[in-house]
Amino acid sequence: MDEQRVQAYLSLIQELLECPSGEEPQILSQSLELLDGGFVQVCELVAAQLQEAGQENNARFLRNVAQQLGAYLAQQGTGGNQQEVLVQFWLQLLQAEMQGGTAAVHQVMRQNVGLIVPNLGDTIAQFLQGLLAQNPDQAEGVAGLVEDTCISIQQFPYGRYAEALEIAICGYRVVLELRADNPQKRAQTLTNLGVARRNQAKMGINPAVNVEGAIIAYNEAAGILQELGLDKDLSDTLNNLGLARSTQAGMGINPAANLESAITACNEAAGISRRLGLDKDLSDTLNNLGIAHKIQAEMGINPAANLESAIAAHDEAAGILRGLGLDKDLSDILTGLGNTHSIQAKMGINPTANLESAIAAYNEAAGIRRRLGLDKDLSSTLTGLGNARSSQAEMGINPAANLEAAIAACNEAAGIMRRLGLEKDLSGTLTNLGNARRSQAEMGINPAANLEAAIAAYDEAAEIRQRLELEKDLPRTLTNLGNARLTQAKMGINPAANLDS
């Protein structure tokens, strides 16, 4: 690609990122000579760099530009014969999988973003039908290559997530038809199909139907693997089944029964992993088991016993992960452990000890996430830490010091969320920050300055929640804002203006 043209692409991208909202179409129309496949590739590369730098909104915007332009260019280049173009694209993907694996497949996909369309799934089915009609003895070899290619497609990290999942699912269904007489391979494909359908549900695509489809696939796979005595694969599938059952419960579909099924599946998977010495797999399953017990507790099903079981599972998982040196996974478990201890404290179960345990878990998790540069994850841990510190202050435990620590945690979390554009999360953290500032003021600690800071936090949170139409959360923030204004008025600070507000 010509260096001068690349610079022109980069200048256009910079102009698009910096222009006021709504002016993008006019800017693009003034640079039609640059709108080609090269521009699409550079947009994707810059989007990936922005994503790594934490600029998620700009990365998402550039990917949308690349996808829309890529689709338009593909349509213009097909001359109406899209099927022929899709066949050529599919052949490129197969060749990439054979020669370079997932990375090579993703490179081809990035160069042809406009061709990542659900119709590619139909192309796969038609292509295989024709190929196997001429070469019936190659069915298993072809099925293996198609499945590997579909796994790579499913893992594409540069946009078109829904389309990539739909393509992969079509491919898995074709492979299943070829594996009716190969139970071990069929179980493998069923598990991959279940993962893809659960991911669709997580994206909000027909969630009830897709989770049910995932459970059906996992159940069939588990039955095959039990019959074949393939315990390692069985434990993986049971773990996935437990996750899918928990997801169904979270959607309000037979929650009690689904959570019980999730716990049964996870317990069976954990037993296999312990017996086989599969420590990493065991830690994953224990995490899922702990989450299922925690959800049961939140539903009011034996809350004390379920929270205790959740903590036991997460404690065991954390011990395994420390031993394996898997810090990223450990930070996830520790944050979950902190959340569970906080819930126990709110229920009045050994509140002092549980809050102390929650804070210790959050602090360890935050240290890991800072060190690894996991900013988005760090912000959620800091929010939990701030809440735990505020709860300690409310209990009269070193209130001044705990509120100061809560404010520091919330401020750090809010700074990260602003930078990453995580506005919904930011509104919650700002509300917590306002509460901590107002508590300081009520304790007589710099009341005027703290109330001013609380009002600023509530104002920003309310603006975000109004703009995002978060009507469930907005009233609480507005009520807190009103209370802070009223307190200011009672202190004689601009009483008329504050009472009007």
PyMOL commands that set and color helices and strands:
alter all, ss='L'
color gray80, all
select helices_A, chain A and resi 3-18+24-29+32-34+37-52+56-78+82-111+113-115+119-134+136-154+161-178+183-202+207-228+231-250+255-276+279-298+303-324+327-346+351-372+375-394+399-420+423-442+447-467+474-490+495-500
alter helices_A, ss='H'
color red, helices_A
deselect
rebuild
show_as cartoon
